[in-house]
Amino acid sequence: MVLNAIWAAFILVGFVVALIKLFQGDVTIFTKILTGLFDTAKTGFDISLGLVGVMSLWLGIMKIGERAGLITLFARALDPLFRRIFPDIPRGHPASGSMVMNFSANMLGLDNAATPLGLKAMRELQEINPDKEVASNPMIMFLVLNTAGVTLIPTSVIAIRQSMAASQGLTNFNAADIFLPTLIATFVSFCAALIVVARLQRIPLLNAPMAAFFLGFGGLMAGLYAWLAGLPAAEVARTIGLIGSLVIVGVIALFVAVGVLRRVNVYEAFVDGAKDGFQVAVTIIPYLIAILVAISVFRTTGGMDYLVGAVGSVVGALGFNTDWVAALPVGLMRPLSGSGARGLMVDVMTTYGVNSFQGTLACIIQGSTETTFYVLAVYFGSVNIRNTRYALACGLFADFVALVAAIAVAYAFFH
């Protein structure tokens, strides 16, 4: 199992690096590792515990939508497309509706809403999984596309850039100028993930629904860019924030309204769905803590720093431009830890400046890649899947494509 090998490698490589540092005179290294382990374990528990409320909310809302028939309606609307991508899912199955809602939330950058919806989709996919301990083809496709999911607007990254620009005394700074490059990078990653998984699962992609999807999404990108391109950064952030909030609250109101019209006891349905929130959150605790503590050891010992330094030396020796290497830690950390990558992004902008090439590239990388290890650990852990097959390899491939695409578009737009 790939995840098992990588998990062990993080800890063992980190231990070896720590021994080397100890012999070099760093007598505090193992204390730092131990502190990091305890802090990370607590963080993993806090994340899972904090997810209880959000999980209960969204599972309750989704139960209303399910009893009102709206989840089935969503699934039918996208049935022509989903039948091509997920041929093993029965037509009209509620998992299709949950996946649609999850993808929609991810596109709007609404992580808190996307996670509960994704966990619900995994539970529904597990119901039709013939081997309950082995990841099914639909699960792998869903999670790989999730890790490579298209983000229309990196709202949080734009907000951080705007705040840091103000603290650095920059005026008339357009923090939203990373919007189009980020969108291009994440869309390229999504297409690459779809193609590689479809090839492994022998799914043909040359058909009318797929063509309509790509043409439609391309038109949406062009229209959105034309609408927002002339707005100030602060206005862009406010507009996108309004759109995201309106969509989420609108979905809740729609589900409740249709439930009432169809004489569904919406309160009872919400409570029934919310009861599962605690159980799901508790289930993911050991999986989340397992992956976070391994990452902590590798990061605390400096293994990540050695890796970046080696890459920079090789790139420089080959005669290539090394300006992008300073932002590489963000790309390497992003699949491992979202908060860790965010901290590294801020560090790059602090060191080189918000409006520097390195700072801008770090933001594009942060907005166009996903926390692959976190997603796989939490989502598969929520349904007790132990054999993830090639999901991790494909997810990391999508991250690599996103990283390369981010570097390419950053050079095209800003270098």
Secondary structure, 3 states (H helix, E strand, C coil): CHHHHHHHHHHHHHHHHHHHHHHCCCCCHHHHHHHHHHHHHHHHHHHHHHHHHHHHHHHHHHHHHHHHCHHHHHHHHCHHHHHHHCCCCCCCCHHHHHHHHHHHHHHCCCHHHHHHHHHHHHHHHHHCCCCCCECCHHHHHHHHHHHCCCCCCCHHHHHHHHHHHHHCCCCCCCHHHHHHHHHHHHHHHHHHHHHHHHHHCCCCCCCHHHHHHHHHHHHHHHHHHHHHCCCCHHHHHHHHHHHHHHHHHHHHHHHHHHHHHCCCCHHHHHHHHHHHHHHHHHHCHHHHHHHHHHHHHHHHCCHHHHHHHHHHHHHHHCCCCCHHHHHHHHHHHCCCCHHHHHHHHHHHHHHHCCCCHHHHHHHHHHHHCCCHHHHHHHHHHHCCCCECCCHHHHHHHHHHHHHHHHHHHHHHHHC
